[in-house]
Amino acid sequence: MTLRIAEIFTSVQGEGQWMGVPSVFVRISGCNLRCVWCDTPYASWSPEGPVREVSSVLEEVLATGTNHVVVTGGEPMLFPGVVPLVGALMDAGRVVTIETAGTVDQPMTPSLFSISPKLAHSTPPGEWSAKHEAARWRPGVVRAMMDRAPYQLKFVVNPDAGLGDLDEIEGMLAELGAHEPDRVMLMPEGRDGETLRRRMQALVAPCMERGWRLCPRLQIDLFGDTRGT
């Protein structure tokens, strides 16, 4: 089996419950969504990278000696080749996070599903609008992931546009049913440190009121908006 790989790199996890943990990132190229604010267009809008055998990818990841592995994209769950890759990594004793929008599933059980359902503000104008809007929210897929593995629900929000995102998130959570509030994370949309800090400050009170978590983007603070970090 093969996968198109945009990049493989080692860094510290910048987001979510394992923020700060040394990790090796495998960015699979290709996505079924076209978020208007996408920060990895080279794995979505314009997929880049060589098509590689899964065995080659596995060998490179294991050679790093890094215990935590983050399989990300694009949308990694689009591709059947992710199943043997994750299975082999788990068999090798690695702690594997799958970063996904939760729109499509594959038969696997990682150490953590980091699920980032996309809100209405992600929908782009133009020819991709209807397709993106129809695909971005699949509660049955998200619920299936939540039921079989540890999870975090990470929502990208922009409080500069008001707090309507919170109403949308609460509606989505109601559709999902039972969940742990402290696994719900609000992450400000933004690609520079000043914007992120300002928007994070606006999200403190909503998180406190609901028992949700505030999710920084540590990689932006450390390295800026750069690839391979």
C-alpha positions in Angstrom: 0.0 0.0 0.0 1.1 3.6 -0.6 0.5 7.1 0.8 1.3 10.5 -0.5 3.5 12.1 2.2 3.8 15.9 2.4 6.4 15.8 5.2 7.8 13.8 8.1 9.5 15.7 10.9 10.2 15.7 14.6 9.2 18.5 17.0 7.1 18.9 20.1 3.3 18.5 19.9 1.9 22.0 19.8 -1.8 21.4 20.4 -4.1 19.3 22.7 -3.6 17.2 25.7 -0.1 16.1 24.8 1.2 19.6 24.1 5.0 19.8 24.6 5.6 16.1 24.1 8.4 15.2 21.7 6.7 13.7 18.6 7.3 12.6 15.1 4.8 14.0 12.6 3.6 12.2 9.5 1.7 14.5 7.3 -0.4 12.7 4.7 -1.3 14.7 1.7 -4.9 15.0 0.5 -8.1 16.3 2.0 -11.9 16.1 1.3 -12.4 19.6 2.8 -11.2 23.0 1.8 -11.3 25.2 4.9 -11.0 28.8 4.0 -8.4 29.4 6.7 -6.4 26.1 6.1 -2.9 26.4 7.4 -1.6 23.4 5.4 -2.7 24.0 1.8 0.2 21.9 0.6 -1.6 18.9 2.0 -5.2 20.0 1.1 -5.8 22.6 -1.6 -2.7 21.6 -3.5 -1.5 18.2 -2.3 2.3 17.9 -2.4 4.8 15.1 -1.8 5.9 11.8 -3.1 3.8 8.6 -3.1 5.6 6.2 -0.8 5.2 2.6 0.3 3.8 2.3 3.8 6.8 0.2 4.7 9.2 3.0 3.8 7.2 5.5 5.9 7.2 3.1 8.8 10.9 2.6 8.6 11.6 6.3 8.6 9.3 7.0 11.6 10.7 4.1 13.7 14.3 5.2 12.9 13.7 8.5 14.8 13.3 6.6 18.0 10.5 9.0 19.1 7.8 7.4 21.1 4.9 9.6 20.2 3.7 9.6 16.6 1.2 12.1 15.2 -0.5 11.0 11.9 -2.0 14.2 10.4 -2.8 15.8 7.1 -4.7 16.9 5.1 -7.2 14.2 6.1 -5.3 10.9 6.9 -8.5 8.9 7.3 -9.3 9.2 3.6 -6.6 6.7 2.8 -6.7 2.9 3.4 -2.9 2.9 3.7 -3.1 4.6 7.0 -4.6 1.4 8.5 -1.5 -0.8 8.2 0.8 2.2 9.1 -1.0 2.9 12.4 -1.3 -0.8 13.1 2.4 -1.4 12.7 3.2 1.7 14.8 1.0 0.5 17.6 2.5 -3.0 17.4 5.9 -1.4 17.8 4.8 0.2 21.0 4.4 3.8 19.7 1.8 6.2 21.1 -0.2 7.2 18.1 -2.4 10.3 17.7 -4.6 10.5 14.6 -5.5 14.1 13.7 -8.8 14.2 11.8 -11.8 16.3 11.0 -14.0 13.3 11.7 -15.7 13.1 8.3 -14.5 9.6 7.3 -13.5 6.5 9.3 -11.1 3.7 8.9 -10.9 0.4 10.9 -8.3 1.3 13.5 -8.0 2.1 17.2 -5.1 4.6 17.9 -3.9 5.8 21.3 -5.8 9.1 20.7 -8.3 10.5 18.2 -7.7 14.2 18.0 -11.0 15.2 16.2 -11.4 18.7 14.9 -15.0 19.1 13.5 -15.2 22.1 11.2 -17.6 24.9 11.9 -19.6 26.9 9.4 -17.0 29.6 9.2 -14.6 27.2 7.6 -16.7 26.9 4.4 -15.0 28.6 1.4 -16.7 30.6 -1.3 -16.9 29.4 -4.9 -17.0 26.0 -6.4 -16.0 24.1 -3.2 -18.6 25.7 -1.0 -21.4 23.2 -1.4 -19.2 20.2 -1.3 -17.3 21.3 1.8 -20.5 22.3 3.6 -22.1 18.9 2.9 -19.0 17.0 4.2 -17.7 19.0 7.1 -20.0 17.6 9.9 -20.5 13.8 10.2 -21.7 13.2 13.8 -22.1 9.5 13.3 -18.4 9.2 12.3 -17.2 11.3 15.2 -19.3 9.3 17.7 -17.9 6.0 16.4 -14.4 7.3 17.0 -15.3 8.6 20.5 -16.8 5.2 21.4 -13.7 3.1 20.6 -10.7 5.1 21.6 -9.6 8.0 23.8 -10.5 11.3 22.1 -10.3 15.0 22.2 -12.7 17.3 20.4 -10.8 20.4 19.1 -12.8 23.3 17.7 -11.2 26.1 15.8 -13.0 29.3 16.7 -12.7 33.0 15.9 -14.1 35.2 18.7 -13.4 38.3 16.7 -16.5 37.5 14.8 -18.6 37.2 18.0 -19.4 34.1 20.0 -21.8 32.5 17.6 -19.3 29.7 17.2 -20.1 28.6 20.8 -23.7 28.1 20.0 -22.8 26.0 17.0 -20.4 23.9 19.1 -23.0 23.3 21.8 -25.4 22.1 19.1 -22.9 19.7 17.7 -22.1 18.4 21.1 -25.8 17.8 21.7 -25.9 15.7 18.5 -23.0 13.7 19.7 -24.6 12.9 23.1 -22.5 11.9 26.1 -19.1 13.4 26.2 -16.5 14.6 28.8 -16.5 18.4 28.9 -12.7 18.5 29.6 -12.1 16.7 26.3 -13.7 19.7 24.5 -11.0 22.2 23.4 -11.4 25.7 21.9 -8.4 26.7 19.7 -8.3 30.2 18.3 -8.0 30.5 14.6 -4.8 32.4 13.6 -1.3 32.1 12.2 0.6 34.7 14.3 1.3 34.9 18.0 -0.3 38.3 18.6 -3.6 37.3 17.0 -3.6 33.9 18.8 -2.9 35.5 22.2 -5.7 38.1 21.8 -8.2 35.5 20.7 -7.2 33.1 23.4 -7.9 35.8 26.0 -11.4 36.2 24.7 -12.0 32.4 25.0 -11.0 32.1 28.7 -14.4 33.0 30.1 -16.4 30.7 27.7 -14.1 27.8 28.7 -14.4 28.5 32.4 -18.2 28.6 32.1 -18.5 25.3 30.3 -15.6 23.3 31.8 -14.0 23.1 28.4 -10.2 23.5 27.8 -8.3 26.3 26.1 -6.0 25.0 23.5 -2.9 27.1 22.5 -0.9 26.6 19.3 2.6 26.2 20.9 4.2 25.7 17.5 3.3 29.2 16.5 4.9 30.7 19.6 8.0 28.7 19.2 8.6 28.7 15.5 6.1 31.0 13.8 3.9 29.8 10.9 6.5 27.5 9.3 6.5 24.0 7.8 8.2 21.2 9.6 7.5 22.4 13.1 
